[in-house]
Amino acid sequence: MKTLEGKKREGYSYLKKITAVDYGDRLEVLYIIYNPTSHANEVVMVKLETAKPEINTVMHVYKAADWYERELAEMFAIEIKGRKVKKLLLDKWNGVDAPLRKSFTWGDPNYRKV
């Protein structure tokens, strides 16, 4: 698999989306990139462990990754290594739970509302 830096050199200059999928036993981070010259889309997948998921930032490759990486950190509890800004997207969010993970329990009486 080629790196995102290599894909950008091949012409995939546009980052469409970064998201994650929780399969229960593992997480996958998906980078959806686009080549405006060939009109081709490509998906780059990275598998992570669910216990302590972490991934390196791609802000140095795609500036548009900023909010997507913040969303990964906040909604999937994935640590983004190399990020300088750790500010939450949602000001009133407690930042502790990961609501898009399968392990998240809605209606938990111990859930802290801010």
C-alpha positions, -999 to +999 in steps of 0.1 A: +000+000+000+013+034-009+014+062+016-008+093+014+022+113+005+029+090-025-008+092-035-006+130-034+024+130-057+004+107-081-022+135-083-046+127-055-045+163-043-080+165-028-090+149+005-127+142+004-132+126+038-116+109+067-139+086+088-137+054+108-156+022+111-159+002+143-161-036+136-161-045+173-127-063+173-109-036+153-113+000+139-105+011+104-097+046+094-107+055+059-091+082+038-111+091+007-090+110-018-096+123-052-075+130-083-091+159-102-070+151-134-082+116-138-115+120-119-105+089-098-114+083-062-094+061-040-099+048-004-069+042+018-077+020+048-057+018+080-065-009+106-063-001+143-066-020+175-097-011+196-079-011+230-058+020+224-063+032+189-038+058+176-028+071+142-004+098+130-018+131+117-019+137+080-022+175+084+012+179+067-002+162+036-037+175+035-046+207+054-083+197+051-076+168+075-079+192+105-116+188+113-118+152+102-090+143+126-107+162+154-139+142+147-120+109+148-106+119+182-139+131+196-163+105+182-142+074+180-116+081+208-087+077+184-056+094+194-041+115+166-004+117+172+014+148+161-015+172+163-007+204+180-043+216+186-063+193+209-094+215+211-128+197+209-152+204+181-182+205+204-177+230+233-202+214+256-190+178+249-173+161+278-148+145+254-146+113+274-169+090+256-169+078+220-205+078+208-197+063+174-180+032+189-199+000+193-189-001+230-208+032+237-240+027+257-268+052+251-289+059+281-261+049+305-270+064+340-233+071+345-231+092+314-220+127+323-240+154+306-225+189+306 
